[in-house]
């Protein structure tokens, strides 16, 4: 009787743990603006890290200036595209 109860509990435990949920891999659709917001956040984080590393003495001034200019240009492009999409009222839906 004890072995049967143990086997039953083990089976119930495995069924409980491994039973698949509904919509397990469903994600929210992203808009182009959502993607651009995420990209802007990443660029700002990179600028913050670059500034910290420059102040710590890890970059020469010319490399710092070149990388900072590149990141600022990229941020400006992202912001311009966000404003253009916002002005037109276009959501630009994409699949995630």
VODRENLUM-638091 format. One record per atom (N, C-alpha, C): residue in one letter; residue number from 0; atom name; y, z, x. Coordinates in nm, 3 decimals, padded with zeros to 5 digits, always signed. Last residue first. Layout:
<kedos>
{aa a, i NUM, at CA, v Y, w Z, u X}
...
</kedos>
This chain:
<kedos>
{aa x, i 95, at N, v +04.090, w -03.264, u +00.737}
{aa x, i 95, at CA, v +04.073, w -03.172, u +00.851}
{aa x, i 95, at C, v +03.936, w -03.181, u +00.906}
{aa x, i 94, at N, v +04.260, w -03.559, u +00.642}
{aa x, i 94, at CA, v +04.140, w -03.477, u +00.632}
{aa x, i 94, at C, v +04.129, w -03.391, u +00.757}
{aa x, i 93, at N, v +04.602, w -03.559, u +00.537}
{aa x, i 93, at CA, v +04.496, w -03.604, u +00.626}
{aa x, i 93, at C, v +04.376, w -03.513, u +00.604}
{aa x, i 92, at N, v +04.898, w -03.651, u +00.364}
{aa x, i 92, at CA, v +04.768, w -03.582, u +00.363}
{aa x, i 92, at C, v +04.670, w -03.646, u +00.460}
{aa x, i 91, at N, v +05.191, w -03.662, u +00.356}
{aa x, i 91, at CA, v +05.108, w -03.720, u +00.461}
{aa x, i 91, at C, v +04.972, w -03.654, u +00.472}
{aa x, i 90, at N, v +05.399, w -03.586, u +00.194}
{aa x, i 90, at CA, v +05.312, w -03.482, u +00.246}
{aa x, i 90, at C, v +05.222, w -03.534, u +00.356}
{aa x, i 89, at N, v +05.737, w -03.670, u +00.176}
{aa x, i 89, at CA, v +05.601, w -03.720, u +00.197}
{aa x, i 89, at C, v +05.517, w -03.607, u +00.253}
{aa x, i 88, at N, v +06.007, w -03.642, u +00.150}
{aa x, i 88, at CA, v +05.921, w -03.574, u +00.053}
{aa x, i 88, at C, v +05.777, w -03.618, u +00.061}
{aa x, i 87, at N, v +06.184, w -03.736, u +00.327}
{aa x, i 87, at CA, v +06.124, w -03.835, u +00.238}
{aa x, i 87, at C, v +06.040, w -03.769, u +00.130}
{aa x, i 86, at N, v +06.242, w -03.499, u +00.461}
{aa x, i 86, at CA, v +06.350, w -03.571, u +00.395}
{aa x, i 86, at C, v +06.296, w -03.673, u +00.295}
{aa x, i 85, at N, v +05.996, w -03.430, u +00.574}
{aa x, i 85, at CA, v +06.057, w -03.343, u +00.475}
{aa x, i 85, at C, v +06.166, w -03.413, u +00.396}
{aa x, i 84, at N, v +05.958, w -03.638, u +00.754}
{aa x, i 84, at CA, v +05.862, w -03.620, u +00.644}
{aa x, i 84, at C, v +05.921, w -03.533, u +00.534}
{aa x, i 83, at N, v +06.179, w -03.587, u +00.920}
{aa x, i 83, at CA, v +06.166, w -03.715, u +00.851}
{aa x, i 83, at C, v +06.069, w -03.705, u +00.733}
{aa x, i 82, at N, v +06.117, w -03.332, u +01.017}
{aa x, i 82, at CA, v +06.236, w -03.351, u +00.935}
{aa x, i 82, at C, v +06.230, w -03.482, u +00.857}
{aa x, i 81, at N, v +05.885, w -03.393, u +01.164}
{aa x, i 81, at CA, v +05.879, w -03.297, u +01.053}
{aa x, i 81, at C, v +05.999, w -03.314, u +00.961}
{aa x, i 80, at N, v +05.991, w -03.568, u +01.354}
{aa x, i 80, at CA, v +05.893, w -03.618, u +01.257}
{aa x, i 80, at C, v +05.879, w -03.524, u +01.138}
{aa x, i 79, at N, v +06.157, w -03.390, u +01.490}
{aa x, i 79, at CA, v +06.215, w -03.506, u +01.424}
{aa x, i 79, at C, v +06.119, w -03.563, u +01.320}
{aa x, i 78, at N, v +05.966, w -03.210, u +01.594}
{aa x, i 78, at CA, v +06.066, w -03.162, u +01.498}
{aa x, i 78, at C, v +06.129, w -03.279, u +01.421}
{aa x, i 77, at N, v +05.831, w -03.382, u +01.769}
{aa x, i 77, at CA, v +05.759, w -03.317, u +01.659}
{aa x, i 77, at C, v +05.857, w -03.272, u +01.552}
{aa x, i 76, at N, v +06.037, w -03.450, u +01.947}
{aa x, i 76, at CA, v +05.969, w -03.554, u +01.870}
{aa x, i 76, at C, v +05.898, w -03.495, u +01.748}
{aa x, i 75, at N, v +06.097, w -03.198, u +02.053}
{aa x, i 75, at CA, v +06.199, w -03.271, u +01.979}
{aa x, i 75, at C, v +06.137, w -03.381, u +01.893}
{aa x, i 74, at N, v +05.859, w -03.141, u +02.187}
{aa x, i 74, at CA, v +05.901, w -03.056, u +02.075}
{aa x, i 74, at C, v +06.005, w -03.127, u +01.990}
{aa x, i 73, at N, v +05.871, w -03.339, u +02.385}
{aa x, i 73, at CA, v +05.762, w -03.340, u +02.287}
{aa x, i 73, at C, v +05.797, w -03.256, u +02.165}
{aa x, i 72, at N, v +06.097, w -03.250, u +02.524}
{aa x, i 72, at CA, v +06.096, w -03.383, u +02.461}
{aa x, i 72, at C, v +05.988, w -03.391, u +02.353}
{aa x, i 71, at N, v +06.001, w -03.003, u +02.615}
{aa x, i 71, at CA, v +06.115, w -03.007, u +02.523}
{aa x, i 71, at C, v +06.125, w -03.142, u +02.452}
{aa x, i 70, at N, v +05.798, w -03.087, u +02.787}
{aa x, i 70, at CA, v +05.764, w -03.007, u +02.669}
{aa x, i 70, at C, v +05.878, w -03.008, u +02.567}
{aa x, i 69, at N, v +05.952, w -03.226, u +02.980}
{aa x, i 69, at CA, v +05.846, w -03.293, u +02.905}
{aa x, i 69, at C, v +05.810, w -03.219, u +02.777}
{aa x, i 68, at N, v +06.116, w -03.021, u +03.076}
{aa x, i 68, at CA, v +06.176, w -03.137, u +03.010}
{aa x, i 68, at C, v +06.072, w -03.212, u +02.927}
{aa x, i 67, at N, v +05.921, w -02.854, u +03.191}
{aa x, i 67, at CA, v +06.003, w -02.804, u +03.079}
{aa x, i 67, at C, v +06.065, w -02.922, u +03.003}
{aa x, i 66, at N, v +05.827, w -03.017, u +03.397}
{aa x, i 66, at CA, v +05.737, w -02.976, u +03.289}
{aa x, i 66, at C, v +05.815, w -02.928, u +03.168}
{aa x, i 65, at N, v +06.066, w -03.043, u +03.552}
{aa x, i 65, at CA, v +05.995, w -03.160, u +03.500}
{aa x, i 65, at C, v +05.905, w -03.123, u +03.381}
{aa x, i 64, at N, v +06.126, w -02.775, u +03.616}
{aa x, i 64, at CA, v +06.222, w -02.856, u +03.541}
{aa x, i 64, at C, v +06.155, w -02.978, u +03.479}
{aa x, i 63, at N, v +05.897, w -02.702, u +03.763}
{aa x, i 63, at CA, v +05.934, w -02.630, u +03.641}
{aa x, i 63, at C, v +06.026, w -02.714, u +03.554}
{aa x, i 62, at N, v +05.919, w -02.874, u +03.978}
{aa x, i 62, at CA, v +05.804, w -02.885, u +03.888}
{aa x, i 62, at C, v +05.833, w -02.818, u +03.755}
{aa x, i 61, at N, v +06.162, w -02.772, u +04.089}
{aa x, i 61, at CA, v +06.153, w -02.911, u +04.044}
{aa x, i 61, at C, v +06.035, w -02.931, u +03.948}
{aa x, i 60, at N, v +06.101, w -02.502, u +04.157}
{aa x, i 60, at CA, v +06.203, w -02.533, u +04.057}
{aa x, i 60, at C, v +06.192, w -02.676, u +04.003}
{aa x, i 59, at N, v +05.749, w -02.425, u +04.173}
{aa x, i 59, at CA, v +05.877, w -02.459, u +04.235}
{aa x, i 59, at C, v +05.974, w -02.508, u +04.127}
{aa x, i 58, at N, v +05.572, w -02.158, u +04.016}
{aa x, i 58, at CA, v +05.614, w -02.297, u +04.014}
{aa x, i 58, at C, v +05.740, w -02.315, u +04.096}
{aa x, i 57, at N, v +05.532, w -01.886, u +04.039}
{aa x, i 57, at CA, v +05.415, w -01.973, u +04.054}
{aa x, i 57, at C, v +05.452, w -02.120, u +04.060}
{aa x, i 56, at N, v +05.716, w -01.682, u +03.994}
{aa x, i 56, at CA, v +05.716, w -01.751, u +04.122}
{aa x, i 56, at C, v +05.599, w -01.844, u +04.144}
{aa x, i 55, at N, v +05.760, w -01.569, u +03.754}
{aa x, i 55, at CA, v +05.666, w -01.499, u +03.841}
{aa x, i 55, at C, v +05.654, w -01.567, u +03.977}
{aa x, i 54, at N, v +05.915, w -01.760, u +03.635}
{aa x, i 54, at CA, v +05.980, w -01.636, u +03.676}
{aa x, i 54, at C, v +05.891, w -01.552, u +03.767}
{aa x, i 53, at N, v +05.710, w -01.944, u +03.584}
{aa x, i 53, at CA, v +05.819, w -01.980, u +03.675}
{aa x, i 53, at C, v +05.889, w -01.853, u +03.726}
{aa x, i 52, at N, v +05.558, w -01.804, u +03.400}
{aa x, i 52, at CA, v +05.498, w -01.837, u +03.529}
{aa x, i 52, at C, v +05.604, w -01.879, u +03.631}
{aa x, i 51, at N, v +05.742, w -01.791, u +03.187}
{aa x, i 51, at CA, v +05.690, w -01.669, u +03.248}
{aa x, i 51, at C, v +05.634, w -01.696, u +03.387}
{aa x, i 50, at N, v +05.777, w -02.063, u +03.128}
{aa x, i 50, at CA, v +05.891, w -01.982, u +03.171}
{aa x, i 50, at C, v +05.844, w -01.854, u +03.241}
{aa x, i 49, at N, v +05.516, w -02.127, u +03.047}
{aa x, i 49, at CA, v +05.576, w -02.194, u +03.162}
{aa x, i 49, at C, v +05.693, w -02.113, u +03.217}
{aa x, i 48, at N, v +05.491, w -01.968, u +02.817}
{aa x, i 48, at CA, v +05.404, w -01.945, u +02.933}
{aa x, i 48, at C, v +05.462, w -02.008, u +03.060}
{aa x, i 47, at N, v +05.687, w -02.091, u +02.657}
{aa x, i 47, at CA, v +05.695, w -01.948, u +02.689}
{aa x, i 47, at C, v +05.611, w -01.915, u +02.812}
{aa x, i 46, at N, v +05.582, w -02.349, u +02.637}
{aa x, i 46, at CA, v +05.714, w -02.327, u +02.698}
{aa x, i 46, at C, v +05.731, w -02.181, u +02.741}
{aa x, i 45, at N, v +05.344, w -02.293, u +02.501}
{aa x, i 45, at CA, v +05.339, w -02.350, u +02.635}
{aa x, i 45, at C, v +05.472, w -02.333, u +02.708}
{aa x, i 44, at N, v +05.449, w -02.203, u +02.259}
{aa x, i 44, at CA, v +05.369, w -02.112, u +02.341}
{aa x, i 44, at C, v +05.361, w -02.162, u +02.485}
{aa x, i 43, at N, v +05.568, w -02.442, u +02.175}
{aa x, i 43, at CA, v +05.653, w -02.326, u +02.203}
{aa x, i 43, at C, v +05.577, w -02.222, u +02.286}
{aa x, i 42, at N, v +05.337, w -02.597, u +02.139}
{aa x, i 42, at CA, v +05.437, w -02.637, u +02.238}
{aa x, i 42, at C, v +05.526, w -02.520, u +02.274}
{aa x, i 41, at N, v +05.212, w -02.457, u +01.932}
{aa x, i 41, at CA, v +05.145, w -02.471, u +02.062}
{aa x, i 41, at C, v +05.246, w -02.508, u +02.171}
{aa x, i 40, at N, v +05.401, w -02.493, u +01.726}
{aa x, i 40, at CA, v +05.368, w -02.358, u +01.774}
{aa x, i 40, at C, v +05.302, w -02.361, u +01.912}
{aa x, i 39, at N, v +05.383, w -02.771, u +01.696}
{aa x, i 39, at CA, v +05.509, w -02.710, u +01.739}
{aa x, i 39, at C, v +05.484, w -02.570, u +01.794}
{aa x, i 38, at N, v +05.123, w -02.794, u +01.597}
{aa x, i 38, at CA, v +05.156, w -02.855, u +01.727}
{aa x, i 38, at C, v +05.284, w -02.794, u +01.784}
{aa x, i 37, at N, v +05.154, w -02.668, u +01.349}
{aa x, i 37, at CA, v +05.061, w -02.613, u +01.449}
{aa x, i 37, at C, v +05.094, w -02.667, u +01.588}
{aa x, i 36, at N, v +05.335, w -02.848, u +01.233}
{aa x, i 36, at CA, v +05.372, w -02.706, u +01.253}
{aa x, i 36, at C, v +05.282, w -02.640, u +01.358}
{aa x, i 35, at N, v +05.179, w -03.079, u +01.223}
{aa x, i 35, at CA, v +05.298, w -03.076, u +01.309}
{aa x, i 35, at C, v +05.346, w -02.934, u +01.334}
{aa x, i 34, at N, v +04.986, w -03.004, u +01.033}
{aa x, i 34, at CA, v +04.945, w -03.038, u +01.170}
{aa x, i 34, at C, v +05.064, w -03.029, u +01.266}
{aa x, i 33, at N, v +05.155, w -02.974, u +00.813}
{aa x, i 33, at CA, v +05.078, w -02.860, u +00.864}
{aa x, i 33, at C, v +05.034, w -02.884, u +01.007}
{aa x, i 32, at N, v +05.244, w -03.238, u +00.785}
{aa x, i 32, at CA, v +05.341, w -03.134, u +00.819}
{aa x, i 32, at C, v +05.270, w -03.010, u +00.872}
{aa x, i 31, at N, v +05.014, w -03.365, u +00.704}
{aa x, i 31, at CA, v +05.070, w -03.402, u +00.835}
{aa x, i 31, at C, v +05.170, w -03.295, u +00.880}
{aa x, i 30, at N, v +04.793, w -03.121, u +00.560}
{aa x, i 30, at CA, v +04.894, w -03.225, u +00.551}
{aa x, i 30, at C, v +04.942, w -03.256, u +00.692}
{aa x, i 29, at N, v +04.448, w -03.059, u +00.525}
{aa x, i 29, at CA, v +04.573, w -03.038, u +00.596}
{aa x, i 29, at C, v +04.667, w -03.153, u +00.568}
{aa x, i 28, at N, v +04.233, w -02.910, u +00.289}
{aa x, i 28, at CA, v +04.292, w -03.033, u +00.343}
{aa x, i 28, at C, v +04.425, w -03.001, u +00.408}
{aa x, i 27, at N, v +04.023, w -02.639, u +00.375}
{aa x, i 27, at CA, v +04.140, w -02.686, u +00.305}
{aa x, i 27, at C, v +04.191, w -02.814, u +00.370}
{aa x, i 26, at N, v +03.668, w -02.676, u +00.390}
{aa x, i 26, at CA, v +03.797, w -02.645, u +00.449}
{aa x, i 26, at C, v +03.908, w -02.701, u +00.363}
{aa x, i 25, at N, v +03.337, w -02.566, u +00.360}
{aa x, i 25, at CA, v +03.451, w -02.628, u +00.294}
{aa x, i 25, at C, v +03.580, w -02.581, u +00.360}
{aa x, i 24, at N, v +03.090, w -02.470, u +00.435}
{aa x, i 24, at CA, v +03.170, w -02.543, u +00.533}
{aa x, i 24, at C, v +03.291, w -02.613, u +00.471}
{aa x, i 23, at N, v +02.984, w -02.341, u +00.209}
{aa x, i 23, at CA, v +02.992, w -02.269, u +00.335}
{aa x, i 23, at C, v +03.087, w -02.338, u +00.432}
{aa x, i 22, at N, v +02.941, w -02.374, u -00.070}
{aa x, i 22, at CA, v +03.063, w -02.420, u -00.004}
{aa x, i 22, at C, v +03.086, w -02.350, u +00.130}
{aa x, i 21, at N, v +02.731, w -02.093, u -00.117}
{aa x, i 21, at CA, v +02.787, w -02.217, u -00.170}
{aa x, i 21, at C, v +02.916, w -02.247, u -00.095}
{aa x, i 20, at N, v +02.509, w -01.974, u +00.140}
{aa x, i 20, at CA, v +02.621, w -01.959, u +00.049}
{aa x, i 20, at C, v +02.663, w -02.095, u -00.005}
{aa x, i 19, at N, v +02.154, w -01.936, u +00.178}
{aa x, i 19, at CA, v +02.277, w -02.012, u +00.202}
{aa x, i 19, at C, v +02.383, w -01.985, u +00.095}
{aa x, i 18, at N, v +01.994, w -01.651, u +00.301}
{aa x, i 18, at CA, v +02.019, w -01.729, u +00.180}
{aa x, i 18, at C, v +02.152, w -01.802, u +00.198}
{aa x, i 17, at N, v +01.938, w -01.481, u +00.516}
{aa x, i 17, at CA, v +01.942, w -01.625, u +00.541}
{aa x, i 17, at C, v +01.964, w -01.711, u +00.417}
{aa x, i 16, at N, v +01.947, w -01.216, u +00.415}
{aa x, i 16, at CA, v +02.024, w -01.255, u +00.534}
{aa x, i 16, at C, v +02.043, w -01.406, u +00.542}
{aa x, i 15, at N, v +01.775, w -01.220, u +00.191}
{aa x, i 15, at CA, v +01.913, w -01.174, u +00.179}
{aa x, i 15, at C, v +01.999, w -01.223, u +00.295}
{aa x, i 14, at N, v +01.534, w -01.303, u +00.308}
{aa x, i 14, at CA, v +01.595, w -01.384, u +00.203}
{aa x, i 14, at C, v +01.742, w -01.347, u +00.189}
{aa x, i 13, at N, v +01.489, w -01.089, u +00.486}
{aa x, i 13, at CA, v +01.510, w -01.224, u +00.538}
{aa x, i 13, at C, v +01.575, w -01.315, u +00.434}
{aa x, i 12, at N, v +01.458, w -00.880, u +00.295}
{aa x, i 12, at CA, v +01.562, w -00.874, u +00.397}
{aa x, i 12, at C, v +01.592, w -01.012, u +00.453}
{aa x, i 11, at N, v +01.230, w -00.961, u +00.155}
{aa x, i 11, at CA, v +01.357, w -00.947, u +00.085}
{aa x, i 11, at C, v +01.474, w -00.946, u +00.183}
{aa x, i 10, at N, v +01.045, w -00.943, u +00.368}
{aa x, i 10, at CA, v +01.071, w -01.072, u +00.304}
{aa x, i 10, at C, v +01.205, w -01.068, u +00.230}
{aa x, i 9, at N, v +01.057, w -00.666, u +00.415}
{aa x, i 9, at CA, v +01.090, w -00.761, u +00.521}
{aa x, i 9, at C, v +01.124, w -00.897, u +00.464}
{aa x, i 8, at N, v +00.965, w -00.566, u +00.170}
{aa x, i 8, at CA, v +01.101, w -00.533, u +00.215}
{aa x, i 8, at C, v +01.146, w -00.630, u +00.325}
{aa x, i 7, at N, v +00.702, w -00.668, u +00.177}
{aa x, i 7, at CA, v +00.794, w -00.704, u +00.069}
{aa x, i 7, at C, v +00.939, w -00.679, u +00.110}
{aa x, i 6, at N, v +00.597, w -00.539, u +00.402}
{aa x, i 6, at CA, v +00.605, w -00.685, u +00.400}
{aa x, i 6, at C, v +00.704, w -00.732, u +00.293}
{aa x, i 5, at N, v +00.611, w -00.273, u +00.312}
{aa x, i 5, at CA, v +00.684, w -00.314, u +00.431}
{aa x, i 5, at C, v +00.703, w -00.465, u +00.437}
{aa x, i 4, at N, v +00.432, w -00.287, u +00.097}
{aa x, i 4, at CA, v +00.572, w -00.250, u +00.073}
{aa x, i 4, at C, v +00.659, w -00.293, u +00.191}
{aa x, i 3, at N, v +00.196, w -00.351, u +00.233}
{aa x, i 3, at CA, v +00.248, w -00.443, u +00.131}
{aa x, i 3, at C, v +00.395, w -00.414, u +00.104}
{aa x, i 2, at N, v +00.163, w -00.122, u +00.390}
{aa x, i 2, at CA, v +00.181, w -00.252, u +00.456}
{aa x, i 2, at C, v +00.242, w -00.353, u +00.358}
{aa x, i 1, at N, v +00.124, w +00.074, u +00.196}
{aa x, i 1, at CA, v +00.240, w +00.081, u +00.285}
{aa x, i 1, at C, v +00.270, w -00.050, u +00.353}
{aa x, i 0, at N, v -00.119, w +00.000, u +00.084}
{aa x, i 0, at CA, v +00.000, w +00.000, u +00.000}
{aa x, i 0, at C, v +00.125, w +00.000, u +00.087}
</kedos>
